[in-house]
């Protein structure tokens, strides 16, 4: 039987006021599991004091690896940087700024017990503590996303998730890994289990980062939004034909065309609106194609360090009798 290794990826940024304490609590949780574990810390925060705290922590705790990014990137890109350096049979991701690290123990045990490929910790909806604009944007996004793609992103892409190595490999080999990180578990047909947890109480990602990530996922998962743009084009073309017929009818049966000036103006305004929407969507797809040109998340690692003690390294390529 192959020794199970769990890799836990977490991103530290400027939202974390007690990063070292959270990682220590995470280490305590992992020490109770039926598997060897490593903690991969991606430092998306260039503050010298934060880097020094994690460096000091790595000298005290075993099985900690830290990667300091050269410049700040979005949250999903930082997560991918950690996943690409994970060696475990299972890879877990968690946002220590909002989620309780103790939930990972139950999530891992449930994944092993159910024999699934994916285990997700889904938070109950949180009504209080968030702004009106935040709630309105979130509700509108999830409604539109479910209409276009048939599933709810909040139930498929929580910040705390557990992925088998086969799922992680598929994700890393995907043409658009950043989009696959949030949608692969829904579209891939993997065996999945879910666990409902209480919503986090920490600081969430800034709203502009969440809007950027959601928008990228909304238009990048498949061609449905582009088909919707094509529908707008068809409606615009149909409106133009009907407008031409209207002009001909007015010309043939009206001596004075001035009464139709208001209608013509409204039709022209509607057509220009449709053209603007179409051009906007097409330009967004062009941006997405440019972003996907490199086919990999864009990040650079400026520095890396790890714990002196790496117990899981001794168990690589080792088989034990059942």
N, C-alpha and C positions, 0 to 999 in steps of 0.2 A: 504494500500500500504506500503510495507516494505521500510524503509529508506535506500537509497543507500549509501554504504561506499566504497570508493576507497582507496586501499593500493598501494603506490608507493615505489618500491624497487630500491635502487641505491647503488652502490659499490664505496667506496672511497679507492683509493690506492695511490701509489707514483707518479702517473701521474697528480694528482689534485693539482694545485698550489693555486686555489681559491675555495676550497671546500665549505667553509662557505657561500661565496657570491652566489654560484650556488644553494645551498639549500635554501637560502633566496628567490632567484628568483623563485625557484620551489614552495615554500610556497605561494608566491604572486599569482602565476598562479592557484594553487589549490583552493585558497580562492574565485575565481570567478566562480567555477563550481557549478552545481546543485546537489552537493553531499557532504557529509562529507568525509574528506580525512585524511589519516595518511601517514607519511613519515617514511620509514624503511631504516635506514642507516647501511650498513654493512661495518665495518672498516677492510679492508684487508691490512692495513698499521699500523705497530706497533710503528710508531714514536710518541713520547710523545706529541709533539706540535700539531700534527693532532688530536689526541684523545682529548686533552684539548680544541681545537677549537670547536669540535663537542659537547663536554660537555657544554661549555659555550653557544653554540647556542641553546641547548636543554633547557636551563634555560630561554631563551628569547622567543622562538617560541613554539606554542602549537602543540600537536599531532606529536611529533618526537620521534621515538624509535631508539636507536643505539645499535649495537651488535659488540663488538670488538673480532675478531678472535684471537685465541691463537697463530696460526702460519699462514704464508701466504699460500694461496691456489690459484688455477687457477680461472679465472673470473667467469666461469659458476658455479663452486662450491659455490663461494661467493653469487651469485645471488640466488641459491637454498636455502642457509642459510636464506636469507631474505624472500623468498616466503613461507618457512615452518613456519614462524612466522607472516605471514600476515593474517588478519581476514576479509578483505574486500570482498564485493560482486564482485568487480572487482580488479584485480591485474595488475599493470603496472610496467614495468621495463624500466630503462633509464640509459645510461652511461653519466653522467654529464661532463666527460672529453672531449667528442666529440659532444654530441647532445645538442641542445637548449631546455631547459625545457619548454619553452612556447608552444612547439608543442604538449605537452600532453593535453592541454585544447581542442584544435581542434580534436585531436585523440579521446578523451573521448566523446565529443559531437557527433562525427560522428558514434562512436560505438553504442551509445544510439539511435541515429536517425535511423540507418539502422537495428537495432535489431540483431546485429551479435554476435558471440561468441568470435571472434578474430579480433583485429584491429592492423594493422602493419604500421609503418612509414618507408618507403623504401627510402633510399638515392639514388640520381642520381649518376652514376659512376663518380668517381673523378680521373682525369688523372694527374693533376699537384700536386706537393707536396709529392709524394710517389716515392720511389726508383724503379729503373729498376727491381731489383730482386724481390721486393714486387709485382709489377704488373705482372711479368712473372709467379710467383708462384700462385698468385690469379687467373689469367686467366686459367692456366693449371688445377688448382683444380676444378674450376667451370665447365670446359669442361668435365673433367673426371667424376665429380659428376653427372652432368646432363645425361651423357651417361649411367652411371650405375643405377641411381635411378629415372630418368625421371623428375626431377624438379631442380630448381636452389636454392641453399641454401641462397643466398643473398636476394632472394625474400620471404623467409619463416622464416628467423631467424635474423631480424635486432635487434639492441640493444634496440630500443624503440618499445615496443609492449604493447598491452592491452589484457588481457585474462579474460574471465568470470570465476566465481568461479567453474563451472562444468569442464571447461578445466583445470584449475589449479589442481583440485582434481585428475583428470585423470593423469596429469603429475607427481604429487607427488606419486601416487600409481604405477607408471610404474616401471618395473623391472630395467630399466636403465634410471633414470630421467635426467642425464646429456645429454644423446643423445636425449631423448624425448623433452628436452627444445628447441632444434633446429629443430626437425623434426616432432613433434606431430601435429602441425598446418597444415602441408602438407599431412600427412598420415591419419589423423583422420577424414577428411571430415566435418570439422566444417564450419559454416557460417562465412565468412571472408570478411573484407573490408580492403582496402589498401589506403595509402595516400603517395604521393610523396613529399619528402622534400629535401632541399638543403643539400649537404654533410657537415659533421661537420668539424670544423677547429682546434679542439684540438688535443691532443696527443693520438694516437691509442695505443692499446695493443702492447707490444713488439712482434716482428715477431716470436720468438720461441714459445711464448704462443699461438699465432694464428695458427701456424703450428701444434702444439700438439693438439689443439682443433679440427681443421679441419680433421686431420688424424684420430682421435678417432671417429668422426662422419662418415667419409668416410667408414671405415671398420666395424663400429658397428651398422649401421642402419638396415642392413639385411644381408643375406648370399650371395649376389651377388659377392662380392670380393672373397669369399671362393670358389664359383662355378668357378670363373675365375682361381683360383689356381688349381682347379681340371682339368680345360681345359689344363693348362700348363702341368700337370702331364700326361694327355692323349697324348698330342703332344710329350712329352718326350718319352713315351712308344712307340708311333708310330715311332718316329725317331730311337729308339733302334732296333725295328723290321726291319725297312728298312736297318739299318746299318748291321744287321746280314745277311740279304739277300745279301747285297752288298759284304760282306766278303766271303760268300759262292760262289758267282759268280766269284769274283776275284780268289779264290782258284781253281775253276774248269777250268777257261778259261785263266788264266794268269800263265806263268811260273815264272815270276819275279814280286813280289808284291811291290817292292820298289817304283814304280811310284805312288802308292796309299797312300803313307805316309802322304802327305800334306792333302789330303781329310780326312783321318782318324783323323788326329790331329784337323782339324776344326770341325768335327762332335763331337769329344769328348769334345771340348771346349764348343760347343753349348749345349750339354747335361748337362755338369756341370753348365752352366749358368742357365738353366731351373730348375735344382734341387735347386740351390741357391735361386732363386726367390720363389719357392714353400716353401722351409723351412723357408724363411724369413716371408712370409705371415702367415704360420702356427704358427710361434713363436709369431707374433703380435696378433693373435687370442688367443693364450694362455695367453698373458699378459692381453688382454681384459677380458677374463674369470676370471682371478685372481682379476682384478679390480672390476668386477661385483659380486665377491663373497660376499661382504658385502651388496650389493644391495642398498646402500645408499651413497650419497656423503660424503666424509671423511672430516670433519671439527670439530673443537672444539671452543666453545664460551668461551672466558676468562672473559669477563665482559659485562654487559648490563646496560643501563640507559635510561631514557625517560624524556619527558617534564613533568613539574609539572601539566600542564593543558592538559587533554585528553578529548576533547569535544565529540569525536565520541563514547567513552565508554558509555556515558549516553544514547546513541541511540540504543544500542544493545538490541535485543529482544523487540523492540518497534514498534508498527504499528500505522500509522496515517490514518485518513480518507482521501480518494481521493477527 
